[in-house]
């Protein structure tokens, strides 16, 4: 499902849960990608662009998981 369709049908009631999920994912993803960069011999901040790009790409591909059978 494309992201534009999911965002068009998005309800305000889900907004709080979605924001909480985003903060939760960021809370473990940021240290994770920084550690992976360090393990690869790069400065820790080199992993941050990966953290920024993965979730939007995954959402654009998968869409809203609540609608999956």
N, CA, C and O atoms as a MOPAC input file, in Angstrom:
PM7 MOZYME 1SCF
protein

 N      0.84800 1    -1.16400 1     0.00000 1
 C      0.00000 1     0.00000 1     0.00000 1
 C      0.90100 1     1.23600 1     0.00000 1
 O      1.77700 1     1.35500 1     0.85700 1
 N      0.70700 1     2.12800 1    -0.91500 1
 C      1.53200 1     3.33600 1    -0.94800 1
 C      1.29600 1     4.21000 1     0.28400 1
 O      0.21000 1     4.21000 1     0.86300 1
 N      2.31400 1     4.93800 1     0.66300 1
 C      2.22900 1     5.78200 1     1.85800 1
 C      1.15500 1     6.84700 1     1.71900 1
 O      0.49900 1     7.18400 1     2.70400 1
 N      0.96000 1     7.38300 1     0.52800 1
 C     -0.03300 1     8.45800 1     0.37900 1
 C     -1.44500 1     7.96600 1     0.66700 1
 O     -2.26200 1     8.72500 1     1.18700 1
 N     -1.74800 1     6.71800 1     0.34100 1
 C     -3.07100 1     6.16700 1     0.63600 1
 C     -3.22600 1     5.97300 1     2.13700 1
 O     -4.27100 1     6.29300 1     2.70300 1
 N     -2.19700 1     5.45500 1     2.77600 1
 C     -2.25400 1     5.23800 1     4.21800 1
 C     -2.39000 1     6.55300 1     4.96900 1
 O     -3.14600 1     6.63300 1     5.93800 1
 N     -1.68000 1     7.57400 1     4.54600 1
 C     -1.76600 1     8.86300 1     5.22400 1
 C     -3.11000 1     9.53500 1     4.98500 1
 O     -3.60100 1    10.25000 1     5.85900 1
 N     -3.70500 1     9.32400 1     3.84100 1
 C     -5.00200 1     9.92500 1     3.54800 1
 C     -6.07600 1     9.35300 1     4.47200 1
 O     -6.96500 1    10.08100 1     4.91300 1
 N     -5.99800 1     8.06100 1     4.76300 1
 C     -7.00100 1     7.40500 1     5.59900 1
 C     -6.62600 1     7.36800 1     7.07800 1
 O     -7.31100 1     6.73000 1     7.87700 1
 N     -5.56500 1     8.03600 1     7.43600 1
 C     -5.08000 1     8.00500 1     8.81500 1
 C     -6.04700 1     8.72700 1     9.74600 1
 O     -6.56200 1     9.79300 1     9.40700 1
 N     -6.28700 1     8.16000 1    10.89100 1
 C     -7.19900 1     8.76200 1    11.86400 1
 C     -6.41800 1     9.40200 1    13.00100 1
 O     -5.32200 1     8.96100 1    13.34700 1
 N     -6.99500 1    10.43800 1    13.57000 1
 C     -6.35200 1    11.10600 1    14.70400 1
 C     -6.22200 1    10.17700 1    15.90300 1
 O     -5.27700 1    10.31400 1    16.68000 1
 N     -7.13000 1     9.25300 1    16.07200 1
 C     -7.08200 1     8.34100 1    17.21000 1
 C     -5.81500 1     7.49500 1    17.19500 1
 O     -5.32100 1     7.10300 1    18.25200 1
 N     -5.29400 1     7.21500 1    16.02700 1
 C     -4.07400 1     6.41300 1    15.92300 1
 C     -2.81100 1     7.24400 1    16.06600 1
 O     -1.72500 1     6.68600 1    16.22200 1
 N     -2.92600 1     8.54800 1    16.01600 1
 C     -1.74600 1     9.40700 1    16.00400 1
 C     -0.89400 1     9.23200 1    17.25600 1
 O      0.33000 1     9.15000 1    17.15700 1
 N     -1.51300 1     9.17300 1    18.42400 1
 C     -0.75100 1     9.02200 1    19.66700 1
 C      0.03000 1     7.71300 1    19.67400 1
 O      1.21000 1     7.69000 1    20.02400 1
 N     -0.62000 1     6.64300 1    19.29500 1
 C      0.05800 1     5.35200 1    19.24800 1
 C      1.17800 1     5.31700 1    18.22700 1
 O      2.23200 1     4.72900 1    18.46900 1
 N      0.95000 1     5.94500 1    17.09200 1
 C      1.97800 1     5.98100 1    16.05300 1
 C      3.18000 1     6.81100 1    16.48700 1
 O      4.32300 1     6.44100 1    16.21700 1
 N      2.92700 1     7.93000 1    17.15700 1
 C      4.03700 1     8.75200 1    17.65600 1
 C      4.81900 1     8.01500 1    18.73900 1
 O      6.04800 1     8.08200 1    18.77200 1
 N      4.11900 1     7.31800 1    19.61600 1
 C      4.79200 1     6.53300 1    20.65200 1
 C      5.63800 1     5.42600 1    20.02300 1
 O      6.74800 1     5.15800 1    20.48000 1
 N      5.12200 1     4.79400 1    18.99100 1
 C      5.89500 1     3.76400 1    18.28800 1
 C      7.13200 1     4.35800 1    17.63200 1
 O      8.19800 1     3.74300 1    17.65700 1
 N      7.00600 1     5.53700 1    17.05100 1
 C      8.15400 1     6.18600 1    16.40900 1
 C      9.23800 1     6.52300 1    17.42400 1
 O     10.42300 1     6.32800 1    17.15400 1
 N      8.84400 1     7.02500 1    18.58200 1
 C      9.82800 1     7.35300 1    19.62400 1
 C     10.48300 1     6.08100 1    20.14900 1
 O     11.68600 1     6.06300 1    20.40700 1
 N      9.70100 1     5.02200 1    20.30700 1
 C     10.24500 1     3.75400 1    20.79100 1
 C     11.26600 1     3.17900 1    19.81400 1
 O     12.33300 1     2.72300 1    20.22300 1
 N     10.94100 1     3.20100 1    18.53800 1
 C     11.86900 1     2.68600 1    17.52800 1
 C     13.13900 1     3.52800 1    17.49700 1
 O     14.24000 1     2.98500 1    17.41300 1
 N     12.99600 1     4.84000 1    17.56300 1
 C     14.17300 1     5.71400 1    17.54900 1
 C     15.04000 1     5.48500 1    18.78100 1
 O     16.26300 1     5.59500 1    18.70600 1
 N     14.41300 1     5.16300 1    19.92300 1
 C     15.16800 1     4.97000 1    21.15900 1
 C     16.12800 1     3.79000 1    21.07200 1
 O     17.18600 1     3.81700 1    21.70000 1
 N     15.78700 1     2.76500 1    20.31300 1
 C     16.74000 1     1.65900 1    20.17500 1
 C     17.49700 1     1.69700 1    18.85300 1
 O     18.59800 1     1.15100 1    18.77200 1
 N     16.94600 1     2.32100 1    17.81700 1
 C     17.62600 1     2.34600 1    16.51500 1
 C     18.84800 1     3.25100 1    16.49900 1
 O     19.86700 1     2.89700 1    15.90600 1
 N     18.76600 1     4.40700 1    17.13600 1
 C     19.90200 1     5.34100 1    17.10600 1
 C     21.14300 1     4.70200 1    17.71700 1
 O     22.18900 1     4.69300 1    17.06900 1
 N     21.07700 1     4.16300 1    18.94200 1
 C     22.28000 1     3.50800 1    19.47500 1
 C     22.71300 1     2.29400 1    18.65000 1
 O     23.90500 1     2.00600 1    18.54400 1
 N     21.75400 1     1.59200 1    18.07300 1
 C     22.08300 1     0.40300 1    17.28200 1
 C     22.89900 1     0.76400 1    16.04400 1
 O     23.93700 1     0.15100 1    15.79300 1
 N     22.45000 1     1.74700 1    15.26800 1
 C     23.18500 1     2.08900 1    14.04800 1
 C     24.52200 1     2.74300 1    14.37200 1
 O     25.47500 1     2.62200 1    13.60200 1
 N     24.59900 1     3.43700 1    15.50600 1
 C     25.88800 1     4.01200 1    15.90900 1
 C     26.86100 1     2.89700 1    16.29100 1
 O     28.05400 1     2.99000 1    16.00100 1
 N     26.36100 1     1.84900 1    16.93600 1
 C     27.22000 1     0.71700 1    17.29300 1
 C     27.67300 1    -0.04500 1    16.05100 1
 O     28.82600 1    -0.47000 1    15.97500 1
 N     26.78300 1    -0.22100 1    15.08000 1
 C     27.16700 1    -0.89100 1    13.83700 1
 C     28.24200 1    -0.10600 1    13.10200 1
 O     29.17500 1    -0.69100 1    12.55000 1
 N     28.11600 1     1.20500 1    13.09200 1
 C     29.13500 1     2.03000 1    12.43700 1
 C     30.47000 1     1.87600 1    13.15900 1
 O     31.51400 1     1.75900 1    12.51700 1
 N     30.44000 1     1.87500 1    14.48800 1
 C     31.66700 1     1.68600 1    15.25600 1
 C     32.29300 1     0.32600 1    15.01000 1
 O     33.51600 1     0.20900 1    14.92900 1
 N     31.45500 1    -0.71700 1    14.88800 1
 C     31.96600 1    -2.05900 1    14.61300 1
 C     32.58800 1    -2.15000 1    13.22400 1
 O     33.47000 1    -2.97500 1    12.98800 1
 N     32.12900 1    -1.30700 1    12.31300 1
 C     32.67900 1    -1.28600 1    10.95600 1
 C     33.92000 1    -0.41000 1    10.85700 1
 O     34.49800 1    -0.26600 1     9.77900 1
 N     34.33100 1     0.17600 1    11.98100 1
 C     35.51800 1     1.01600 1    11.98500 1
 C     35.26000 1     2.44600 1    11.54800 1
 O     36.19900 1     3.18000 1    11.24300 1
 N     34.01000 1     2.84400 1    11.51500 1
 C     33.64300 1     4.20700 1    11.14100 1
 C     33.31100 1     5.01200 1    12.38800 1
 O     33.06700 1     4.43300 1    13.44700 1
 N     33.29600 1     6.32900 1    12.28200 1
 C     32.83400 1     7.11700 1    13.42300 1
 C     31.35400 1     6.80800 1    13.69600 1
 O     30.59500 1     6.57300 1    12.75500 1
 N     30.94200 1     6.80500 1    14.95000 1
 C     29.55400 1     6.44700 1    15.27700 1
 C     28.50000 1     7.26300 1    14.53300 1
 O     27.43700 1     6.74000 1    14.20100 1
 N     28.78100 1     8.53100 1    14.26800 1
 C     27.77800 1     9.35700 1    13.58500 1
 C     27.56900 1     8.93400 1    12.13300 1
 O     26.60500 1     9.36900 1    11.50300 1
 N     28.44200 1     8.10300 1    11.59500 1
 C     28.28400 1     7.64200 1    10.21100 1
 C     27.05500 1     6.75000 1    10.05800 1
 O     26.55000 1     6.59200 1     8.94600 1
 N     26.56600 1     6.16800 1    11.14300 1
 C     25.38200 1     5.31600 1    11.06400 1
 C     24.07400 1     6.07200 1    11.08900 1
 O     23.03400 1     5.50400 1    10.75800 1
 N     24.09200 1     7.33000 1    11.46900 1
 C     22.84400 1     8.07900 1    11.60800 1
 C     22.06600 1     8.25900 1    10.30800 1
 O     20.83700 1     8.19200 1    10.35000 1
 N     22.69600 1     8.48200 1     9.16100 1
 C     21.88300 1     8.57400 1     7.93700 1
 C     21.10500 1     7.29400 1     7.63700 1
 O     20.02700 1     7.35700 1     7.04500 1
 N     21.62600 1     6.14700 1     8.03000 1
 C     20.91500 1     4.88700 1     7.81900 1
 C     19.65300 1     4.86600 1     8.67100 1
 O     18.59300 1     4.44500 1     8.20800 1
 N     19.76800 1     5.31800 1     9.91300 1
 C     18.61000 1     5.36500 1    10.81000 1
 C     17.51900 1     6.25800 1    10.23400 1
 O     16.33200 1     5.96300 1    10.37700 1
 N     17.90700 1     7.31900 1     9.60100 1
 C     16.94800 1     8.28100 1     9.06700 1
 C     16.23300 1     7.74800 1     7.83500 1
 O     15.08200 1     8.11600 1     7.59900 1
 N     16.86700 1     6.90200 1     7.04700 1
 C     16.30700 1     6.48800 1     5.76300 1
 C     15.53600 1     5.17600 1     5.81300 1
 O     14.58000 1     5.00900 1     5.05600 1
 N     15.91000 1     4.25900 1     6.66000 1
 C     15.25900 1     2.94400 1     6.66200 1
 C     13.75100 1     2.98300 1     6.94100 1
 O     12.98300 1     2.46700 1     6.13000 1
 N     13.29900 1     3.57100 1     8.05000 1
 C     11.86100 1     3.50600 1     8.35100 1
 C     10.95700 1     4.10900 1     7.27500 1
 O      9.94500 1     3.49300 1     6.94000 1
 N     11.27300 1     5.28700 1     6.71600 1
 C     10.37400 1     5.78700 1     5.66400 1
 C     10.32600 1     4.87800 1     4.43900 1
 O      9.27500 1     4.72900 1     3.81700 1
 N     11.45000 1     4.27700 1     4.09500 1
 C     11.45700 1     3.38300 1     2.94200 1
 C     10.64300 1     2.12500 1     3.22000 1
 O      9.91900 1     1.64300 1     2.34900 1
 N     10.76300 1     1.59400 1     4.43400 1
 C      9.99000 1     0.40600 1     4.78200 1
 C      8.50300 1     0.70900 1     4.81100 1
 O      7.69900 1    -0.09300 1     4.33400 1
 N      8.12400 1     1.86000 1     5.36700 1
 C      6.71300 1     2.21400 1     5.42700 1
 C      6.14400 1     2.44900 1     4.03600 1
 O      5.02400 1     2.03300 1     3.74000 1
 N      6.90400 1     3.10700 1     3.19300 1
 C      6.42500 1     3.37000 1     1.83400 1
 C      6.20500 1     2.06700 1     1.07800 1
 O      5.32000 1     1.98100 1     0.22700 1
 N      7.00400 1     1.06000 1     1.38400 1
 C      6.86800 1    -0.23100 1     0.72000 1
 C      5.73600 1    -1.05400 1     1.32100 1
 O      4.94700 1    -1.65300 1     0.59000 1
 N      5.65300 1    -1.08800 1     2.64800 1
 C      4.71800 1    -1.98200 1     3.32000 1
 C      3.38000 1    -1.33100 1     3.63500 1
 O      2.35300 1    -2.00900 1     3.62100 1
 N      3.36800 1    -0.05100 1     3.91400 1
 C      2.12400 1     0.62500 1     4.25800 1
 C      1.68000 1     0.29900 1     5.67200 1
 O      2.49900 1    -0.00400 1     6.54000 1
 N      0.40700 1     0.36400 1     5.88800 1
 C     -0.18300 1     0.17100 1     7.20700 1
 C     -0.32700 1    -1.32200 1     7.49200 1
 O     -1.04400 1    -2.02000 1     6.77600 1
 N      0.33700 1    -1.81300 1     8.51500 1
 C      0.29800 1    -3.23700 1     8.82300 1
 C     -1.04500 1    -3.66700 1     9.40000 1
 O     -1.34900 1    -4.85900 1     9.41200 1
 N     -1.84700 1    -2.73500 1     9.87400 1
 C     -3.15400 1    -3.09700 1    10.41600 1
 C     -4.09000 1    -3.61300 1     9.32400 1
 O     -5.05200 1    -4.32200 1     9.61900 1
 N     -3.82300 1    -3.27100 1     8.09700 1
 C     -4.69600 1    -3.66900 1     6.99000 1
 C     -4.23600 1    -4.95400 1     6.31700 1
 O     -4.87500 1    -5.42900 1     5.37700 1
 N     -3.15200 1    -5.50600 1     6.78300 1
 C     -2.64100 1    -6.74200 1     6.18200 1
 C     -3.49400 1    -7.91800 1     6.64500 1
 O     -3.90400 1    -7.96700 1     7.80400 1
 N     -3.76500 1    -8.86500 1     5.74800 1
 C     -4.55700 1   -10.05200 1     6.15900 1
 C     -3.76800 1   -10.97700 1     7.04200 1
 O     -4.28200 1   -12.01000 1     7.47000 1

